[in-house]
Amino acid sequence: MVMNERAQFDLARRLRSDDLPTLGEVFSFLSGLYFRGKLAYAKAFAEPAAGGADILVITPNRGLVRADQPIGIADLKAFAEVDINADDPRYRKPLQRDMRKLAKGLPNADVVLLGSIATGKYVEVLLENFGARLLFPADFVGRGDMSRGGLLLRCVATGVELDYTPLHGDVRRHGARPPKLAPLRGSGPTVKAGSSKPGGASRQDSNRQG
């Protein structure tokens, strides 16, 4: 829909203009609650990285891309040609390249993964470069995408950052589903809103200085 040449809503028009939207804007539209939650959370809590971006997004074919990087139709078409699969060199090689560069540039920083920890398509490449410095929110265990998105938006609304745990070693990535989040008193509709998400494109990492 967003790439339809006849679409007239603002984001679609901007994708075809010189006023390109950012990757964060486009992925938030495509992915709904989960990506919006990740992006809002990273903006609220990521500590600025010296000499680099503090919010980075894992893409299917370009490795790590800044969330504020403008993108257009050609970028989306290129993303759509590659699945996020650890066995696909079109995905893995650019990501390995950028992970090595990031690890070298931030030798004392922790990296917080706000994407899926249940499979190896993100975790394996990140662990190769960051080891015990790779962290994830402990409250993600057992939650689905929509629940994680709601949790992250709740944290932004309340100003309370989640606790993190290392992914390195024998860490529990799966668990029983936790109770549903209770309604947040005085919350706006974004905490409760949701929509379907596309494939693996809506994955984000943020790094914070440790």
Steps between C-alpha positions, in 0.01 A plus 500: 500500500772749592678434168186533288555786256135602537513521882441855618555486876790703632759226549442350153530842335822576688654171387458623142623854570820680595373523861575138584376348829742337740548127531344523846187664364458245222562194718264638765227523236569152364546325832252667730516476877819299548732717295338821625563378852863415427570831333328707768680307774841537337446873454403532865776295661796445266809687614674688217793306361821696460554568131211285376130429491331380816199341325575251223267273306584155362400493133471207258785603269681809632612392844443765765328819390428807709135536595510861378642407156271617216384219270295478181315253281821350359622421852175324591508295181858395576402404856215287367736292285688354799366298793653546842664160519834431666590259217452762229829686434308798357368555853780368715808656336389865519386444857831339600687790339305760695510303825881478484522872435261578785680273745835660414363850535325430831741275689348574843132526408214265569265430210131449567310284251132593479431242230416131524722284721319173430685425176861528392450729202588806708660358810775290336662786310474738794648251745798441272595865539374605842493188716401584857441864402188401305195559721125464464199596717432214741128577485495399131512129592167336422349806331385520141573793272187695586553456873862614471391806303241590762752449777753731334241774443395469863861551609519815290175631647612436859866589453611166647782314320495120493762280662742328261672165512789363289419269210842337533511147638215286630231763519127428501355631172168317522249484782137499600294787367471770768162651597354762270603855573248677716353818348722798570303763683477814291675341203444611144384271220852419382555272799206285397511535123627227276522374143652215308872498428676389183783250487836552662565857394374651821795426719690758692808521718606784720834531672559683822831594655586293801 
